[in-house]
Amino acid sequence: MVVKMGRFGLSDHDLKFQETAEGNLIQLLHEVPDILNKKLFTKAVNFEGLLRIEKGEYPVAALREIL
């Protein structure tokens, strides 16, 4: 199986990043969310004292549902 992921800019022709993952379903369920969170999604950052809080662009349950 192959999963292609990309992040677009202001138009459909403005491809900023592209990644591909290959493997069986179990491998992809582990690999794809990692790639999305590390390379393609932006994260809002807040600070509570010295603690850094990063909130993902999409909930984990939504990413699993997509896959």
PDBQT receptor file of N, H, CA, C and O in Angstrom, charges set to zero:
ATOM      1  N   MET A   1       0.834  -1.169   0.000  1.00  0.00    +0.000 N 
ATOM      2  CA  MET A   1       0.000   0.000   0.000  1.00  0.00    +0.000 C 
ATOM      3  C   MET A   1       0.886   1.243   0.000  1.00  0.00    +0.000 C 
ATOM      4  O   MET A   1       1.992   1.235   0.541  1.00  0.00    +0.000 OA
ATOM      5  N   VAL A   2       0.386   2.295  -0.609  1.00  0.00    +0.000 N 
ATOM      6  H   VAL A   2      -0.513   2.302  -1.048  1.00  0.00    +0.000 HD
ATOM      7  CA  VAL A   2       1.120   3.561  -0.684  1.00  0.00    +0.000 C 
ATOM      8  C   VAL A   2       0.191   4.686  -0.230  1.00  0.00    +0.000 C 
ATOM      9  O   VAL A   2      -0.974   4.733  -0.624  1.00  0.00    +0.000 OA
ATOM     10  N   VAL A   3       0.709   5.586   0.595  1.00  0.00    +0.000 N 
ATOM     11  H   VAL A   3       1.656   5.548   0.916  1.00  0.00    +0.000 HD
ATOM     12  CA  VAL A   3      -0.020   6.781   1.022  1.00  0.00    +0.000 C 
ATOM     13  C   VAL A   3       0.809   7.987   0.614  1.00  0.00    +0.000 C 
ATOM     14  O   VAL A   3       1.982   8.096   0.971  1.00  0.00    +0.000 OA
ATOM     15  N   LYS A   4       0.186   8.900  -0.143  1.00  0.00    +0.000 N 
ATOM     16  H   LYS A   4      -0.767   8.811  -0.433  1.00  0.00    +0.000 HD
ATOM     17  CA  LYS A   4       0.846  10.142  -0.536  1.00  0.00    +0.000 C 
ATOM     18  C   LYS A   4       0.239  11.278   0.276  1.00  0.00    +0.000 C 
ATOM     19  O   LYS A   4      -0.981  11.391   0.393  1.00  0.00    +0.000 OA
ATOM     20  N   MET A   5       1.108  12.122   0.839  1.00  0.00    +0.000 N 
ATOM     21  H   MET A   5       2.099  12.031   0.745  1.00  0.00    +0.000 HD
ATOM     22  CA  MET A   5       0.666  13.236   1.675  1.00  0.00    +0.000 C 
ATOM     23  C   MET A   5       1.292  14.513   1.145  1.00  0.00    +0.000 C 
ATOM     24  O   MET A   5       2.416  14.500   0.642  1.00  0.00    +0.000 OA
ATOM     25  N   GLY A   6       0.564  15.612   1.258  1.00  0.00    +0.000 N 
ATOM     26  H   GLY A   6      -0.349  15.622   1.666  1.00  0.00    +0.000 HD
ATOM     27  CA  GLY A   6       1.108  16.883   0.809  1.00  0.00    +0.000 C 
ATOM     28  C   GLY A   6       0.488  18.044   1.549  1.00  0.00    +0.000 C 
ATOM     29  O   GLY A   6      -0.596  17.928   2.121  1.00  0.00    +0.000 OA
ATOM     30  N   ARG A   7       1.179  19.155   1.534  1.00  0.00    +0.000 N 
ATOM     31  H   ARG A   7       2.059  19.249   1.069  1.00  0.00    +0.000 HD
ATOM     32  CA  ARG A   7       0.680  20.396   2.123  1.00  0.00    +0.000 C 
ATOM     33  C   ARG A   7       0.715  21.456   1.040  1.00  0.00    +0.000 C 
ATOM     34  O   ARG A   7       1.752  21.702   0.424  1.00  0.00    +0.000 OA
ATOM     35  N   PHE A   8      -0.440  22.085   0.814  1.00  0.00    +0.000 N 
ATOM     36  H   PHE A   8      -1.282  21.885   1.315  1.00  0.00    +0.000 HD
ATOM     37  CA  PHE A   8      -0.565  23.083  -0.232  1.00  0.00    +0.000 C 
ATOM     38  C   PHE A   8      -0.583  24.484   0.366  1.00  0.00    +0.000 C 
ATOM     39  O   PHE A   8      -0.947  24.674   1.527  1.00  0.00    +0.000 OA
ATOM     40  N   GLY A   9      -0.186  25.454  -0.437  1.00  0.00    +0.000 N 
ATOM     41  H   GLY A   9       0.110  25.299  -1.380  1.00  0.00    +0.000 HD
ATOM     42  CA  GLY A   9      -0.210  26.859  -0.043  1.00  0.00    +0.000 C 
ATOM     43  C   GLY A   9      -1.563  27.469  -0.346  1.00  0.00    +0.000 C 
ATOM     44  O   GLY A   9      -2.600  26.905   0.002  1.00  0.00    +0.000 OA
ATOM     45  N   LEU A  10      -1.549  28.612  -0.990  1.00  0.00    +0.000 N 
ATOM     46  H   LEU A  10      -0.706  29.070  -1.273  1.00  0.00    +0.000 HD
ATOM     47  CA  LEU A  10      -2.780  29.355  -1.239  1.00  0.00    +0.000 C 
ATOM     48  C   LEU A  10      -3.621  28.792  -2.376  1.00  0.00    +0.000 C 
ATOM     49  O   LEU A  10      -4.816  29.080  -2.450  1.00  0.00    +0.000 OA
ATOM     50  N   SER A  11      -3.031  28.000  -3.260  1.00  0.00    +0.000 N 
ATOM     51  H   SER A  11      -2.061  27.766  -3.200  1.00  0.00    +0.000 HD
ATOM     52  CA  SER A  11      -3.791  27.429  -4.373  1.00  0.00    +0.000 C 
ATOM     53  C   SER A  11      -3.460  25.944  -4.512  1.00  0.00    +0.000 C 
ATOM     54  O   SER A  11      -2.535  25.437  -3.877  1.00  0.00    +0.000 OA
ATOM     55  N   ASP A  12      -4.227  25.264  -5.348  1.00  0.00    +0.000 N 
ATOM     56  H   ASP A  12      -4.978  25.675  -5.864  1.00  0.00    +0.000 HD
ATOM     57  CA  ASP A  12      -4.000  23.839  -5.590  1.00  0.00    +0.000 C 
ATOM     58  C   ASP A  12      -2.674  23.580  -6.309  1.00  0.00    +0.000 C 
ATOM     59  O   ASP A  12      -2.171  22.456  -6.292  1.00  0.00    +0.000 OA
ATOM     60  N   HIS A  13      -2.118  24.590  -6.926  1.00  0.00    +0.000 N 
ATOM     61  H   HIS A  13      -2.527  25.502  -6.940  1.00  0.00    +0.000 HD
ATOM     62  CA  HIS A  13      -0.870  24.443  -7.675  1.00  0.00    +0.000 C 
ATOM     63  C   HIS A  13       0.361  24.782  -6.831  1.00  0.00    +0.000 C 
ATOM     64  O   HIS A  13       1.495  24.647  -7.292  1.00  0.00    +0.000 OA
ATOM     65  N   ASP A  14       0.132  25.216  -5.610  1.00  0.00    +0.000 N 
ATOM     66  H   ASP A  14      -0.789  25.326  -5.236  1.00  0.00    +0.000 HD
ATOM     67  CA  ASP A  14       1.215  25.652  -4.726  1.00  0.00    +0.000 C 
ATOM     68  C   ASP A  14       1.518  24.559  -3.698  1.00  0.00    +0.000 C 
ATOM     69  O   ASP A  14       1.139  24.672  -2.533  1.00  0.00    +0.000 OA
ATOM     70  N   LEU A  15       2.204  23.503  -4.140  1.00  0.00    +0.000 N 
ATOM     71  H   LEU A  15       2.512  23.412  -5.087  1.00  0.00    +0.000 HD
ATOM     72  CA  LEU A  15       2.558  22.380  -3.273  1.00  0.00    +0.000 C 
ATOM     73  C   LEU A  15       3.808  22.725  -2.479  1.00  0.00    +0.000 C 
ATOM     74  O   LEU A  15       4.880  22.921  -3.050  1.00  0.00    +0.000 OA
ATOM     75  N   LYS A  16       3.667  22.800  -1.156  1.00  0.00    +0.000 N 
ATOM     76  H   LYS A  16       2.796  22.641  -0.692  1.00  0.00    +0.000 HD
ATOM     77  CA  LYS A  16       4.788  23.174  -0.282  1.00  0.00    +0.000 C 
ATOM     78  C   LYS A  16       5.638  21.960   0.095  1.00  0.00    +0.000 C 
ATOM     79  O   LYS A  16       6.865  22.019   0.023  1.00  0.00    +0.000 OA
ATOM     80  N   PHE A  17       4.999  20.869   0.495  1.00  0.00    +0.000 N 
ATOM     81  H   PHE A  17       4.002  20.822   0.554  1.00  0.00    +0.000 HD
ATOM     82  CA  PHE A  17       5.708  19.665   0.925  1.00  0.00    +0.000 C 
ATOM     83  C   PHE A  17       4.985  18.442   0.390  1.00  0.00    +0.000 C 
ATOM     84  O   PHE A  17       3.767  18.461   0.217  1.00  0.00    +0.000 OA
ATOM     85  N   GLN A  18       5.733  17.379   0.127  1.00  0.00    +0.000 N 
ATOM     86  H   GLN A  18       6.723  17.363   0.268  1.00  0.00    +0.000 HD
ATOM     87  CA  GLN A  18       5.138  16.123  -0.310  1.00  0.00    +0.000 C 
ATOM     88  C   GLN A  18       5.932  14.973   0.292  1.00  0.00    +0.000 C 
ATOM     89  O   GLN A  18       7.163  14.988   0.286  1.00  0.00    +0.000 OA
ATOM     90  N   GLU A  19       5.234  13.992   0.804  1.00  0.00    +0.000 N 
ATOM     91  H   GLU A  19       4.234  13.980   0.810  1.00  0.00    +0.000 HD
ATOM     92  CA  GLU A  19       5.840  12.797   1.385  1.00  0.00    +0.000 C 
ATOM     93  C   GLU A  19       5.073  11.570   0.905  1.00  0.00    +0.000 C 
ATOM     94  O   GLU A  19       3.888  11.657   0.584  1.00  0.00    +0.000 OA
ATOM     95  N   THR A  20       5.751  10.432   0.857  1.00  0.00    +0.000 N 
ATOM     96  H   THR A  20       6.714  10.361   1.117  1.00  0.00    +0.000 HD
ATOM     97  CA  THR A  20       5.137   9.161   0.499  1.00  0.00    +0.000 C 
ATOM     98  C   THR A  20       5.547   8.123   1.522  1.00  0.00    +0.000 C 
ATOM     99  O   THR A  20       6.703   8.065   1.941  1.00  0.00    +0.000 OA
ATOM    100  N   ALA A  21       4.575   7.295   1.925  1.00  0.00    +0.000 N 
ATOM    101  H   ALA A  21       3.636   7.342   1.584  1.00  0.00    +0.000 HD
ATOM    102  CA  ALA A  21       4.844   6.191   2.849  1.00  0.00    +0.000 C 
ATOM    103  C   ALA A  21       4.360   4.905   2.198  1.00  0.00    +0.000 C 
ATOM    104  O   ALA A  21       3.291   4.876   1.588  1.00  0.00    +0.000 OA
ATOM    105  N   GLU A  22       5.147   3.839   2.327  1.00  0.00    +0.000 N 
ATOM    106  H   GLU A  22       6.016   3.862   2.822  1.00  0.00    +0.000 HD
ATOM    107  CA  GLU A  22       4.794   2.536   1.763  1.00  0.00    +0.000 C 
ATOM    108  C   GLU A  22       4.894   1.472   2.842  1.00  0.00    +0.000 C 
ATOM    109  O   GLU A  22       5.724   1.561   3.747  1.00  0.00    +0.000 OA
ATOM    110  N   GLY A  23       4.048   0.478   2.737  1.00  0.00    +0.000 N 
ATOM    111  H   GLY A  23       3.374   0.405   2.002  1.00  0.00    +0.000 HD
ATOM    112  CA  GLY A  23       4.091  -0.631   3.684  1.00  0.00    +0.000 C 
ATOM    113  C   GLY A  23       2.727  -1.277   3.816  1.00  0.00    +0.000 C 
ATOM    114  O   GLY A  23       1.801  -0.970   3.067  1.00  0.00    +0.000 OA
ATOM    115  N   ASN A  24       2.619  -2.176   4.780  1.00  0.00    +0.000 N 
ATOM    116  H   ASN A  24       3.372  -2.425   5.389  1.00  0.00    +0.000 HD
ATOM    117  CA  ASN A  24       1.319  -2.788   5.023  1.00  0.00    +0.000 C 
ATOM    118  C   ASN A  24       0.479  -1.872   5.915  1.00  0.00    +0.000 C 
ATOM    119  O   ASN A  24       0.974  -0.850   6.389  1.00  0.00    +0.000 OA
ATOM    120  N   LEU A  25      -0.757  -2.220   6.142  1.00  0.00    +0.000 N 
ATOM    121  H   LEU A  25      -1.159  -3.051   5.757  1.00  0.00    +0.000 HD
ATOM    122  CA  LEU A  25      -1.686  -1.362   6.870  1.00  0.00    +0.000 C 
ATOM    123  C   LEU A  25      -1.194  -1.042   8.277  1.00  0.00    +0.000 C 
ATOM    124  O   LEU A  25      -1.307   0.101   8.719  1.00  0.00    +0.000 OA
ATOM    125  N   ILE A  26      -0.656  -2.017   8.979  1.00  0.00    +0.000 N 
ATOM    126  H   ILE A  26      -0.564  -2.946   8.620  1.00  0.00    +0.000 HD
ATOM    127  CA  ILE A  26      -0.185  -1.798  10.348  1.00  0.00    +0.000 C 
ATOM    128  C   ILE A  26       0.984  -0.814  10.357  1.00  0.00    +0.000 C 
ATOM    129  O   ILE A  26       1.029   0.082  11.200  1.00  0.00    +0.000 OA
ATOM    130  N   GLN A  27       1.922  -0.971   9.435  1.00  0.00    +0.000 N 
ATOM    131  H   GLN A  27       1.885  -1.699   8.750  1.00  0.00    +0.000 HD
ATOM    132  CA  GLN A  27       3.059  -0.049   9.352  1.00  0.00    +0.000 C 
ATOM    133  C   GLN A  27       2.588   1.370   9.060  1.00  0.00    +0.000 C 
ATOM    134  O   GLN A  27       3.066   2.329   9.666  1.00  0.00    +0.000 OA
ATOM    135  N   LEU A  28       1.645   1.497   8.124  1.00  0.00    +0.000 N 
ATOM    136  H   LEU A  28       1.256   0.718   7.631  1.00  0.00    +0.000 HD
ATOM    137  CA  LEU A  28       1.155   2.818   7.742  1.00  0.00    +0.000 C 
ATOM    138  C   LEU A  28       0.400   3.492   8.882  1.00  0.00    +0.000 C 
ATOM    139  O   LEU A  28       0.478   4.711   9.032  1.00  0.00    +0.000 OA
ATOM    140  N   LEU A  29      -0.331   2.720   9.689  1.00  0.00    +0.000 N 
ATOM    141  H   LEU A  29      -0.394   1.729   9.567  1.00  0.00    +0.000 HD
ATOM    142  CA  LEU A  29      -1.050   3.303  10.822  1.00  0.00    +0.000 C 
ATOM    143  C   LEU A  29      -0.089   3.914  11.845  1.00  0.00    +0.000 C 
ATOM    144  O   LEU A  29      -0.467   4.829  12.576  1.00  0.00    +0.000 OA
ATOM    145  N   HIS A  30       1.136   3.421  11.900  1.00  0.00    +0.000 N 
ATOM    146  H   HIS A  30       1.443   2.677  11.306  1.00  0.00    +0.000 HD
ATOM    147  CA  HIS A  30       2.142   3.983  12.801  1.00  0.00    +0.000 C 
ATOM    148  C   HIS A  30       2.940   5.104  12.130  1.00  0.00    +0.000 C 
ATOM    149  O   HIS A  30       3.246   6.116  12.761  1.00  0.00    +0.000 OA
ATOM    150  N   GLU A  31       3.272   4.921  10.856  1.00  0.00    +0.000 N 
ATOM    151  H   GLU A  31       3.024   4.099  10.344  1.00  0.00    +0.000 HD
ATOM    152  CA  GLU A  31       4.179   5.829  10.164  1.00  0.00    +0.000 C 
ATOM    153  C   GLU A  31       3.510   7.124   9.695  1.00  0.00    +0.000 C 
ATOM    154  O   GLU A  31       4.087   8.201   9.842  1.00  0.00    +0.000 OA
ATOM    155  N   VAL A  32       2.305   7.033   9.134  1.00  0.00    +0.000 N 
ATOM    156  H   VAL A  32       1.836   6.157   9.014  1.00  0.00    +0.000 HD
ATOM    157  CA  VAL A  32       1.657   8.203   8.542  1.00  0.00    +0.000 C 
ATOM    158  C   VAL A  32       1.380   9.307   9.566  1.00  0.00    +0.000 C 
ATOM    159  O   VAL A  32       1.712  10.461   9.291  1.00  0.00    +0.000 OA
ATOM    160  N   PRO A  33       0.788   9.018  10.732  1.00  0.00    +0.000 N 
ATOM    161  CA  PRO A  33       0.584  10.109  11.698  1.00  0.00    +0.000 C 
ATOM    162  C   PRO A  33       1.894  10.772  12.135  1.00  0.00    +0.000 C 
ATOM    163  O   PRO A  33       1.931  11.982  12.355  1.00  0.00    +0.000 OA
ATOM    164  N   ASP A  34       2.958   9.991  12.260  1.00  0.00    +0.000 N 
ATOM    165  H   ASP A  34       2.928   9.008  12.081  1.00  0.00    +0.000 HD
ATOM    166  CA  ASP A  34       4.260  10.565  12.625  1.00  0.00    +0.000 C 
ATOM    167  C   ASP A  34       4.749  11.538  11.555  1.00  0.00    +0.000 C 
ATOM    168  O   ASP A  34       5.211  12.634  11.872  1.00  0.00    +0.000 OA
ATOM    169  N   ILE A  35       4.647  11.137  10.292  1.00  0.00    +0.000 N 
ATOM    170  H   ILE A  35       4.272  10.246  10.034  1.00  0.00    +0.000 HD
ATOM    171  CA  ILE A  35       5.080  12.008   9.198  1.00  0.00    +0.000 C 
ATOM    172  C   ILE A  35       4.235  13.276   9.171  1.00  0.00    +0.000 C 
ATOM    173  O   ILE A  35       4.765  14.379   9.037  1.00  0.00    +0.000 OA
ATOM    174  N   LEU A  36       2.914  13.114   9.299  1.00  0.00    +0.000 N 
ATOM    175  H   LEU A  36       2.484  12.218   9.407  1.00  0.00    +0.000 HD
ATOM    176  CA  LEU A  36       2.034  14.279   9.263  1.00  0.00    +0.000 C 
ATOM    177  C   LEU A  36       2.356  15.252  10.385  1.00  0.00    +0.000 C 
ATOM    178  O   LEU A  36       2.443  16.458  10.152  1.00  0.00    +0.000 OA
ATOM    179  N   ASN A  37       2.532  14.750  11.588  1.00  0.00    +0.000 N 
ATOM    180  H   ASN A  37       2.461  13.770  11.777  1.00  0.00    +0.000 HD
ATOM    181  CA  ASN A  37       2.783  15.624  12.735  1.00  0.00    +0.000 C 
ATOM    182  C   ASN A  37       4.172  16.252  12.708  1.00  0.00    +0.000 C 
ATOM    183  O   ASN A  37       4.336  17.391  13.146  1.00  0.00    +0.000 OA
ATOM    184  N   LYS A  38       5.168  15.541  12.207  1.00  0.00    +0.000 N 
ATOM    185  H   LYS A  38       5.035  14.616  11.851  1.00  0.00    +0.000 HD
ATOM    186  CA  LYS A  38       6.535  16.061  12.221  1.00  0.00    +0.000 C 
ATOM    187  C   LYS A  38       6.851  16.971  11.042  1.00  0.00    +0.000 C 
ATOM    188  O   LYS A  38       7.640  17.905  11.183  1.00  0.00    +0.000 OA
ATOM    189  N   LYS A  39       6.249  16.716   9.879  1.00  0.00    +0.000 N 
ATOM    190  H   LYS A  39       5.608  15.957   9.765  1.00  0.00    +0.000 HD
ATOM    191  CA  LYS A  39       6.669  17.430   8.679  1.00  0.00    +0.000 C 
ATOM    192  C   LYS A  39       5.603  18.307   8.038  1.00  0.00    +0.000 C 
ATOM    193  O   LYS A  39       5.933  19.336   7.449  1.00  0.00    +0.000 OA
ATOM    194  N   LEU A  40       4.326  17.925   8.136  1.00  0.00    +0.000 N 
ATOM    195  H   LEU A  40       4.057  17.089   8.614  1.00  0.00    +0.000 HD
ATOM    196  CA  LEU A  40       3.319  18.617   7.339  1.00  0.00    +0.000 C 
ATOM    197  C   LEU A  40       2.370  19.496   8.134  1.00  0.00    +0.000 C 
ATOM    198  O   LEU A  40       1.876  20.488   7.598  1.00  0.00    +0.000 OA
ATOM    199  N   PHE A  41       2.098  19.176   9.382  1.00  0.00    +0.000 N 
ATOM    200  H   PHE A  41       2.500  18.371   9.818  1.00  0.00    +0.000 HD
ATOM    201  CA  PHE A  41       1.156  19.960  10.175  1.00  0.00    +0.000 C 
ATOM    202  C   PHE A  41       1.881  21.028  10.969  1.00  0.00    +0.000 C 
ATOM    203  O   PHE A  41       3.023  20.842  11.388  1.00  0.00    +0.000 OA
ATOM    204  N   THR A  42       1.214  22.135  11.168  1.00  0.00    +0.000 N 
ATOM    205  H   THR A  42       0.286  22.286  10.827  1.00  0.00    +0.000 HD
ATOM    206  CA  THR A  42       1.749  23.173  12.042  1.00  0.00    +0.000 C 
ATOM    207  C   THR A  42       1.154  22.972  13.430  1.00  0.00    +0.000 C 
ATOM    208  O   THR A  42       0.061  22.425  13.575  1.00  0.00    +0.000 OA
ATOM    209  N   LYS A  43       1.876  23.414  14.434  1.00  0.00    +0.000 N 
ATOM    210  H   LYS A  43       2.764  23.858  14.316  1.00  0.00    +0.000 HD
ATOM    211  CA  LYS A  43       1.416  23.258  15.808  1.00  0.00    +0.000 C 
ATOM    212  C   LYS A  43       1.431  24.613  16.501  1.00  0.00    +0.000 C 
ATOM    213  O   LYS A  43       2.411  25.357  16.448  1.00  0.00    +0.000 OA
ATOM    214  N   ALA A  44       0.317  24.903  17.149  1.00  0.00    +0.000 N 
ATOM    215  H   ALA A  44      -0.479  24.299  17.192  1.00  0.00    +0.000 HD
ATOM    216  CA  ALA A  44       0.268  26.114  17.970  1.00  0.00    +0.000 C 
ATOM    217  C   ALA A  44       1.054  25.846  19.251  1.00  0.00    +0.000 C 
ATOM    218  O   ALA A  44       0.925  24.780  19.853  1.00  0.00    +0.000 OA
ATOM    219  N   VAL A  45       1.860  26.808  19.661  1.00  0.00    +0.000 N 
ATOM    220  H   VAL A  45       1.964  27.674  19.172  1.00  0.00    +0.000 HD
ATOM    221  CA  VAL A  45       2.688  26.651  20.850  1.00  0.00    +0.000 C 
ATOM    222  C   VAL A  45       2.263  27.670  21.897  1.00  0.00    +0.000 C 
ATOM    223  O   VAL A  45       2.169  28.865  21.618  1.00  0.00    +0.000 OA
ATOM    224  N   ASN A  46       2.008  27.183  23.098  1.00  0.00    +0.000 N 
ATOM    225  H   ASN A  46       2.085  26.212  23.325  1.00  0.00    +0.000 HD
ATOM    226  CA  ASN A  46       1.692  28.029  24.244  1.00  0.00    +0.000 C 
ATOM    227  C   ASN A  46       2.653  27.675  25.364  1.00  0.00    +0.000 C 
ATOM    228  O   ASN A  46       3.222  26.583  25.395  1.00  0.00    +0.000 OA
ATOM    229  N   PHE A  47       2.821  28.607  26.273  1.00  0.00    +0.000 N 
ATOM    230  H   PHE A  47       2.359  29.493  26.247  1.00  0.00    +0.000 HD
ATOM    231  CA  PHE A  47       3.680  28.361  27.432  1.00  0.00    +0.000 C 
ATOM    232  C   PHE A  47       2.877  28.562  28.708  1.00  0.00    +0.000 C 
ATOM    233  O   PHE A  47       2.143  29.538  28.855  1.00  0.00    +0.000 OA
ATOM    234  N   GLU A  48       3.034  27.621  29.621  1.00  0.00    +0.000 N 
ATOM    235  H   GLU A  48       3.631  26.828  29.502  1.00  0.00    +0.000 HD
ATOM    236  CA  GLU A  48       2.474  27.745  30.962  1.00  0.00    +0.000 C 
ATOM    237  C   GLU A  48       3.664  27.718  31.909  1.00  0.00    +0.000 C 
ATOM    238  O   GLU A  48       4.152  26.648  32.275  1.00  0.00    +0.000 OA
ATOM    239  N   GLY A  49       4.127  28.898  32.303  1.00  0.00    +0.000 N 
ATOM    240  H   GLY A  49       3.731  29.766  32.005  1.00  0.00    +0.000 HD
ATOM    241  CA  GLY A  49       5.351  28.980  33.079  1.00  0.00    +0.000 C 
ATOM    242  C   GLY A  49       6.518  28.574  32.194  1.00  0.00    +0.000 C 
ATOM    243  O   GLY A  49       6.727  29.164  31.134  1.00  0.00    +0.000 OA
ATOM    244  N   LEU A  50       7.279  27.571  32.617  1.00  0.00    +0.000 N 
ATOM    245  H   LEU A  50       7.109  27.091  33.477  1.00  0.00    +0.000 HD
ATOM    246  CA  LEU A  50       8.389  27.062  31.813  1.00  0.00    +0.000 C 
ATOM    247  C   LEU A  50       7.993  25.871  30.951  1.00  0.00    +0.000 C 
ATOM    248  O   LEU A  50       8.824  25.342  30.212  1.00  0.00    +0.000 OA
ATOM    249  N   LEU A  51       6.736  25.443  31.035  1.00  0.00    +0.000 N 
ATOM    250  H   LEU A  51       6.062  25.873  31.635  1.00  0.00    +0.000 HD
ATOM    251  CA  LEU A  51       6.257  24.277  30.301  1.00  0.00    +0.000 C 
ATOM    252  C   LEU A  51       5.765  24.684  28.915  1.00  0.00    +0.000 C 
ATOM    253  O   LEU A  51       4.927  25.576  28.780  1.00  0.00    +0.000 OA
ATOM    254  N   ARG A  52       6.289  24.030  27.903  1.00  0.00    +0.000 N 
ATOM    255  H   ARG A  52       6.970  23.306  28.013  1.00  0.00    +0.000 HD
ATOM    256  CA  ARG A  52       5.877  24.283  26.515  1.00  0.00    +0.000 C 
ATOM    257  C   ARG A  52       4.744  23.332  26.164  1.00  0.00    +0.000 C 
ATOM    258  O   ARG A  52       4.884  22.119  26.315  1.00  0.00    +0.000 OA
ATOM    259  N   ILE A  53       3.622  23.871  25.695  1.00  0.00    +0.000 N 
ATOM    260  H   ILE A  53       3.508  24.857  25.573  1.00  0.00    +0.000 HD
ATOM    261  CA  ILE A  53       2.448  23.089  25.313  1.00  0.00    +0.000 C 
ATOM    262  C   ILE A  53       2.249  23.225  23.804  1.00  0.00    +0.000 C 
ATOM    263  O   ILE A  53       2.053  24.331  23.301  1.00  0.00    +0.000 OA
ATOM    264  N   GLU A  54       2.297  22.102  23.079  1.00  0.00    +0.000 N 
ATOM    265  H   GLU A  54       2.456  21.203  23.487  1.00  0.00    +0.000 HD
ATOM    266  CA  GLU A  54       2.058  22.107  21.637  1.00  0.00    +0.000 C 
ATOM    267  C   GLU A  54       0.724  21.430  21.366  1.00  0.00    +0.000 C 
ATOM    268  O   GLU A  54       0.501  20.291  21.777  1.00  0.00    +0.000 OA
ATOM    269  N   LYS A  55      -0.149  22.125  20.681  1.00  0.00    +0.000 N 
ATOM    270  H   LYS A  55       0.032  23.050  20.346  1.00  0.00    +0.000 HD
ATOM    271  CA  LYS A  55      -1.451  21.568  20.327  1.00  0.00    +0.000 C 
ATOM    272  C   LYS A  55      -1.439  21.255  18.841  1.00  0.00    +0.000 C 
ATOM    273  O   LYS A  55      -1.172  22.133  18.020  1.00  0.00    +0.000 OA
ATOM    274  N   GLY A  56      -1.727  20.000  18.490  1.00  0.00    +0.000 N 
ATOM    275  H   GLY A  56      -1.943  19.286  19.157  1.00  0.00    +0.000 HD
ATOM    276  CA  GLY A  56      -1.710  19.579  17.099  1.00  0.00    +0.000 C 
ATOM    277  C   GLY A  56      -2.799  20.236  16.279  1.00  0.00    +0.000 C 
ATOM    278  O   GLY A  56      -3.796  20.717  16.817  1.00  0.00    +0.000 OA
ATOM    279  N   GLU A  57      -2.600  20.251  14.973  1.00  0.00    +0.000 N 
ATOM    280  H   GLU A  57      -1.791  19.860  14.536  1.00  0.00    +0.000 HD
ATOM    281  CA  GLU A  57      -3.560  20.869  14.061  1.00  0.00    +0.000 C 
ATOM    282  C   GLU A  57      -4.868  20.072  13.999  1.00  0.00    +0.000 C 
ATOM    283  O   GLU A  57      -5.941  20.645  13.813  1.00  0.00    +0.000 OA
ATOM    284  N   TYR A  58      -4.769  18.745  14.155  1.00  0.00    +0.000 N 
ATOM    285  H   TYR A  58      -3.897  18.279  14.306  1.00  0.00    +0.000 HD
ATOM    286  CA  TYR A  58      -5.938  17.866  14.130  1.00  0.00    +0.000 C 
ATOM    287  C   TYR A  58      -5.855  16.888  15.300  1.00  0.00    +0.000 C 
ATOM    288  O   TYR A  58      -4.756  16.492  15.690  1.00  0.00    +0.000 OA
ATOM    289  N   PRO A  59      -6.991  16.493  15.863  1.00  0.00    +0.000 N 
ATOM    290  CA  PRO A  59      -6.974  15.497  16.945  1.00  0.00    +0.000 C 
ATOM    291  C   PRO A  59      -6.483  14.135  16.439  1.00  0.00    +0.000 C 
ATOM    292  O   PRO A  59      -6.682  13.793  15.273  1.00  0.00    +0.000 OA
ATOM    293  N   VAL A  60      -5.850  13.370  17.314  1.00  0.00    +0.000 N 
ATOM    294  H   VAL A  60      -5.689  13.647  18.261  1.00  0.00    +0.000 HD
ATOM    295  CA  VAL A  60      -5.321  12.052  16.967  1.00  0.00    +0.000 C 
ATOM    296  C   VAL A  60      -6.435  11.141  16.456  1.00  0.00    +0.000 C 
ATOM    297  O   VAL A  60      -6.237  10.393  15.499  1.00  0.00    +0.000 OA
ATOM    298  N   ALA A  61      -7.599  11.201  17.089  1.00  0.00    +0.000 N 
ATOM    299  H   ALA A  61      -7.760  11.809  17.867  1.00  0.00    +0.000 HD
ATOM    300  CA  ALA A  61      -8.732  10.350  16.661  1.00  0.00    +0.000 C 
ATOM    301  C   ALA A  61      -9.158  10.673  15.227  1.00  0.00    +0.000 C 
ATOM    302  O   ALA A  61      -9.539   9.769  14.483  1.00  0.00    +0.000 OA
ATOM    303  N   ALA A  62      -9.101  11.939  14.833  1.00  0.00    +0.000 N 
ATOM    304  H   ALA A  62      -8.792  12.673  15.437  1.00  0.00    +0.000 HD
ATOM    305  CA  ALA A  62      -9.468  12.310  13.468  1.00  0.00    +0.000 C 
ATOM    306  C   ALA A  62      -8.475  11.769  12.458  1.00  0.00    +0.000 C 
ATOM    307  O   ALA A  62      -8.868  11.327  11.378  1.00  0.00    +0.000 OA
ATOM    308  N   LEU A  63      -7.182  11.798  12.797  1.00  0.00    +0.000 N 
ATOM    309  H   LEU A  63      -6.863  12.157  13.675  1.00  0.00    +0.000 HD
ATOM    310  CA  LEU A  63      -6.164  11.247  11.890  1.00  0.00    +0.000 C 
ATOM    311  C   LEU A  63      -6.351   9.739  11.709  1.00  0.00    +0.000 C 
ATOM    312  O   LEU A  63      -6.229   9.224  10.598  1.00  0.00    +0.000 OA
ATOM    313  N   ARG A  64      -6.646   9.040  12.797  1.00  0.00    +0.000 N 
ATOM    314  H   ARG A  64      -6.745   9.458  13.699  1.00  0.00    +0.000 HD
ATOM    315  CA  ARG A  64      -6.872   7.592  12.691  1.00  0.00    +0.000 C 
ATOM    316  C   ARG A  64      -8.101   7.293  11.847  1.00  0.00    +0.000 C 
ATOM    317  O   ARG A  64      -8.111   6.323  11.090  1.00  0.00    +0.000 OA
ATOM    318  N   GLU A  65      -9.124   8.106  11.968  1.00  0.00    +0.000 N 
ATOM    319  H   GLU A  65      -9.116   8.894  12.583  1.00  0.00    +0.000 HD
ATOM    320  CA  GLU A  65     -10.340   7.911  11.184  1.00  0.00    +0.000 C 
ATOM    321  C   GLU A  65     -10.056   8.109   9.699  1.00  0.00    +0.000 C 
ATOM    322  O   GLU A  65     -10.601   7.391   8.861  1.00  0.00    +0.000 OA
ATOM    323  N   ILE A  66      -9.214   9.068   9.375  1.00  0.00    +0.000 N 
ATOM    324  H   ILE A  66      -8.771   9.651  10.056  1.00  0.00    +0.000 HD
ATOM    325  CA  ILE A  66      -8.848   9.304   7.977  1.00  0.00    +0.000 C 
ATOM    326  C   ILE A  66      -8.171   8.071   7.391  1.00  0.00    +0.000 C 
ATOM    327  O   ILE A  66      -8.452   7.663   6.264  1.00  0.00    +0.000 OA
ATOM    328  N   LEU A  67      -7.269   7.485   8.183  1.00  0.00    +0.000 N 
ATOM    329  H   LEU A  67      -7.040   7.816   9.099  1.00  0.00    +0.000 HD
ATOM    330  CA  LEU A  67      -6.537   6.313   7.691  1.00  0.00    +0.000 C 
ATOM    331  C   LEU A  67      -7.430   5.101   7.641  1.00  0.00    +0.000 C 
ATOM    332  O   LEU A  67      -6.985   4.022   7.252  1.00  0.00    +0.000 OA
TER     333      LEU A  67
